[in-house]
Structures are given as C-alpha cells and as structure tokens.
C-alpha cells in the first residue's frame, strides 16, 4: 500500500462515518437506528439467525444486541424461536410487519444512495467493494498476529513476526 497506515485508517474511518451519518438521516424518519437496520437486513433472508451472527452483522456487543432485539420484538418487527438444530440457541426471524418495514427502509436508503451513483461509476463501485472486502478478509486473517504483544515493551505488533 502506498499510504501510511494512519492515512488509510483515517480515510476508511471518514468514509464509514459519513456513510453511516447519511444512512442514519434516512432512517431517522422511521425512528430506526443503523444497528436495527442491519439486524433487519440480515433477517430479511428469511433464514433466522442466532444472536452471535446478528451481533457480528450489527457490530454490537451481545448485551447491546439483546436490548435491541427486545425493542424489535416489542415493536412486532422480530420474533424469537428455539433453534430446532440446537435447542440451547435462539434464532431471530422477521415478522410480516418486520419484512414490510425492512422493505420500506431498504427502498428509502437505496433511493438516497442513488444520488451518489453519478459520482462513482459502476466499475469503480464494484472495484471499491472488492478491495474493501479483500482488505477486511486480510485483516481478519491477521487477527492472531495483530493482537500479539511484542517482547519487552508491551506494544502491539501488527502483522509482524517476533
């Protein structure tokens, strides 16, 4: 990579925060958080998902996800069922009302983001998606080495062997 790590991190953070802010402005009209939208989005596949998968997809710690799921259940957007494959686990599913809400939200978010398509070509958008996905996968693969403590100074080594 041509840029220093801090420059790339700054660009990624800026893009992420501006993107979330833009989506949140659309979701505010429906009194929906980005995290709730992410949960509804994952559940929209109709498969039912466990709490771990939902927490990962929404980028939330487990206690925060539990509170969010409780709120979505109270709004009749989500329901819970025991996982038939593993009765110790619970799967969340969208209610019919939840599916309607998700469809409404995704329509509004897509309409808002359509304005950006004139700024980024389809090819550039696909390339950006591929590069970000590759970067995330590479960083996930470095997880074990990224958190390793170097000898002597208590500093973190990022992808470097001792």
N, C-alpha and C positions, 0 to 999 in steps of 0.2 A: 504494500500500500504506500502510495506516495505521501499521504498526510501523516502527521504525527498522531498518535493515539488520542491525545486530548482534543485535537481538532475534529477528528472523526466522531468522537463521543459527543462533542458539542453540536455538530451538525445533526447527528441522529436524535439527540435529545430535543433540539429545537424543532425538528420536523415532527417528532412524536407529540410534543406538547401543543404545537399549533394544530396538528391534525385532531387531537382529542378535543381541543377547545372548539374547533369548528363543528365536530360531530355533536358535542355537548350542547351547543347553541340550538341545533335542530332538535335534540332530544328534550331540551328544557320545555318546549311547547307541549310535551306529553308527560312531563314530570317523571322522566326516566333518566337514570344515570347511565354513563358509558358502561359501567360494570354490569348493570342489569341488562343492557342491550346485548352485551357479549354473552351473557348466560342465555338469554332468549335466542340469540343467533345459533349457539351450539345446539340447543334443544330443538331448534326448528327442523333438524334432520329426522325427527320422529323416532329416534333410536332409544332415547332415555340414556342419561349419563349419570355416573356416580359423582359424589362430591369432590373427589380428587381431580377428576377431569374438568369439572366446572371451575374449581379454584384455579387450576392451571390456565384455563382458557380466559378467565376473567382477570387474571393477575391479582388474585386476592388471597390473603391468608385464610385458613379454614374457619376460624371464628367469625370473620367478616362475611365470608360466603354463607355461613349458616344463618346469620342475621338477614342477609339479602334474600336468601331462599324463603325464609319465614315471611318476609314482606311480600314477595311474589306470590306465595301461597295465599296470604291474606287478601291479595288483590285478585285472586282467582285466575292468575296467569300460569301458575305452575302447580303440579301436584306431585306427591312422592309415592313411590311403591317399593316394596321389598324386592330386591333383585332375585328373580327365580333361580339364577345360576349360583348365587351365593347369598343365602338368607341373612347373613350378617351385614350386608351392604344395602344401601337405599339408592334407588335410581330416581332422578327427577325427570318429569315429562312436561310438555306444554299442554295446557287445557285448550279447548277450542278457542276460548277468548284470548289466551296467550298467543296462539297461532295468528289470530286476526291482528293482535297488537304488533307482533313481530313483523307481519307483512306490511302494516301501515308504517312502522318505523323504518324498515329497510327501503321502502319506496321513497320516503322523505329524505333519508340520508343519501340515497343514490341520486336523487334529483339535485340535491345541494352539491354533491361532488361532481356532477356532470359539468358544472361550470369550470372545473379545473382541467377537464379533458382538452379544452382548447389550448391550454398552456403546456401540456405534456402529450407527446404523440403516443399512439397505442404501443408502438415498438419500444419507446423509452419507458413507458409504464410497465410493460412486461419485463423489460430488462432490469428495471429497478426492483421489481418484485422478486425476480430470480436472484439478483445479487444480495438483497436483504435476507432472503431465505437461506442462501448459501452461507452468509456471514453468521446468521443465528445458529445454523447447524454446526458450523465450525467451532463456534464459541461453546455450544453445548458439549461438543466432543472434548473441549479443553477443560471442562468443569473440574476434573480431578486435579489437573496441574495448576489451574488458576487459583485454587484456594490453598495450595501447598505453602507452608511457611518456610522461608529460607532460613538457613542456619545462622545463628548469632544475632541478627538484628531485629527479628520479629516482623520483617517486611513480607509482603505477599509477593510471590513470584507469579507472573502472568505468562503462562505458556512456556516457561523456560525450565530446563532441567537443572538440577542442583549440581 
